[in-house]
Structures are given as structure tokens and as C-alpha cells.
């Protein structure tokens, strides 16, 4: 039994009443701020893995191997995200969305602050990269639970016609966090290189502690999701959400994961591999970070617009526009990144992020509306975080390997386009969901 018919309508009514109240504004602010802080931490690591960690934590390796090893630690965080989605999804579906969100924020803030305090390879040897990997796994585990909870607590409070827009506040945290992390890291990268590598890169990581304190003040004032409070949890006590998803919703889980991969492969290609490859080709490091700030603004704006359009026209049509645009722009992006020109890189990453936003806008609502309330946290988190592990976590490593192979950029572009086409097919095999009654989904 997925919902209590006596209470679910009340939950829907409550969400209508709370849309314009201070509580709803607080919910959207909490969803946005929490996600922004989490992704500030997460994307700060992504930028640092491309620019800092190879010489600091893998100094004993050949520079090219050190870069791949640095990306390996980045991938470890992405690979931990599905596990975080499963564990936190379980407790989010059993105990509530709000409790999980408090824990994930604290975990992320502590892990990021400790990265900023971590001794280098020259100081403690192999213990440095091993500890870095452990802290990155904690980051990934934390963000695996954060996205689902932040997205659902907004979506489940919102009326049907505004669900996509409300859910997008969790997604808006990603570009906002990227803007903040790239901006602050870019500011410190203006320092002399020896000072930046010695201590300057650490300051943005240490600032996470302050951001977490601000986010916690807002988050602790948020009320629990009405849909979660409305369904009959007593009837679901013995259910294991993960098993429920795998046995009753395997098709939509796979399809949802494939659709989410489209957005996340763009992130891995443009923001991580593209940054590393472009700077290796001669693009100025500080300029590249500033270009990432501009691109994150483009991602932020297109995400808002796409989310609103998805409430009006549907999740599938808007997402399809983004995927088709990604297929068309795949080869041009690679050529622009490879050119070694500052401006070409800026165009590549900005257009790439804008296309990513077209997909990201509808994505939260699209995934959440695939699953019933009793397993919505687990199902949507597993789809999104599974896509993160494959699409964003492995993409920089695979892209670096293919670009360095005999096939070079043409092979890399062909593989990327093939993946996007498979994901586009998955989109059209998934039913439209923006008009579904969340309480009625079985």
C-alpha cells in the first residue's frame, strides 16, 4: 500500500496552501542553500582535482599519470554517491526527509574542511592520497543523500503545476555551488603558483565550515514533507525501499538513470576533463576558472527556464531539446577545448553548461515522478546518483584515455554521441509525468 487515501488528499491540499507562505519560502531556500553548499564542496574538489591535487598528493608519479590518479579520486566520490543515495534514501523513506538533510550537510562540511587541512604527499607520504580518497568518498556518500532529500522536500510541498520549478531549487544549487567554488578558487589561483600550491588552494575548502553553519540555521526550521507525513507508514514498516524499487520499478529505474546520464556526461566532459585538457593545451588557468564561473551562470539561468517550461509543456519535450543540442554540439565542444585558445574554451564550457541546464531543469521532477511516495527518496536518488557515478564520475577518466588513444578526439566524440543517443531512446520509452498525482503512484 503506497498511500493512505484518507490522508493523501489532505497532503495535496496542504501543499497548495503552503506555496506562498513563509514556510514554503523557507523550504525552497533550504533546498537551494543546502544543495548549493553541498555542490560548492563537491565541485570545489572537481576543480582542485584538475589543477592542484596531482602535484600536491601524487608528486611521486609522472605528471600524466598523476593527473589520471587525481581524476581517480574524483571518481571515487561519484562512485560513492549511489551508496549514499541507497542508505540515506532508506532512512529518508522510513524516517523522513528532514532528518536526513541535517546529517548530510554536517557530513559534507566536515569532510571538506578536513581536505583543506590534509598534509601533502611530501609530508606524510602515501597516507596523504589514501586519506584524500577516504574524505572524497565521504563527500560522495553525503551528496548522494542530499540531492534526493533537498529535491523531495520542495517537490512534495508544491502543487502539481509547480512541482518541476520547486524541485529545480535543489538542482539550482549545483550551478550556484559551482559559481562560488570556481570563483573563490579562481581568486586564490591569482597568487604565485608556489604559494597557491602550498596553502592558497586550502582556504576555499576551509570556508565550507562557515557555509555549513549558515545552511544549518535555515534547514533546522523546515517542516517535514506533507506527502511523507500523509502516507500510511505503519503498513510499510517491513518493506525495504531498495528491494521495493528493484523488484517493482526496475524498468523506470534503468530508464531514469539513462536519462540523467545525459546531463552528467556533459558535466564530466565540459567542467572536469575539458578544464584539465584545455589548461594542458595552453589555456590560462585563472581564465579557465573564470570561464567556469560564467558557464555556471548560464547553467543556472537555463535550469530555471527549462524547469518552468517543463511544468507547462512536459518533462520529455524539454529534456529532448537538451539531448539533441548535446548531440549536435559534441564534436564542436571537443575541438574548441582542444584548440588551446582561451576564448574557445570559454565558448565551449559556456554553451556546454547551457545545454546541460536544459536537461537539468526538468530532471528532478522527471525522476521523482517515476516513483511512489514510499520509495521516492530511494528510487530518485538511486537513479540520479547512479547516473552521477557513471556519467560524471567515470567520464573524465574515459575521456582522458580515449583522447590519448590512437583514435583521439574523433573516437571520443563518437563514443559520447553514441551514449547520448542511447539515453535519448530511454527518454522516449519513459512516460510523461508532469501531470501525475504523486499520492496515486503505485
HUFENZI-V260121 format. One record per run of one state. SS is the DSSP state (H for helix, E for strand, L for the rest). FROM is the first residue (numbers start at 0). LEN is the number of residues. Records with the same first field share a line. If there is no record, write none. Layout:
SS = FROM-LEN ; FROM-LEN
This chain:
L = 0-4 ; 18-3 ; 51-1 ; 57-5 ; 94-2 ; 116-4 ; 124-1 ; 155-4 ; 188-4 ; 206-1 ; 219-6 ; 230-3 ; 236-4 ; 248-1 ; 280-4 ; 313-1 ; 338-3 ; 368-4 ; 393-1 ; 404-3 ; 428-9 ; 440-2
H = 4-14 ; 21-30 ; 52-5 ; 62-32 ; 96-20 ; 120-4 ; 125-30 ; 159-29 ; 192-14 ; 207-12 ; 225-5 ; 233-3 ; 240-8 ; 249-31 ; 284-29 ; 314-24 ; 341-27 ; 372-21 ; 394-10 ; 407-21 ; 437-3
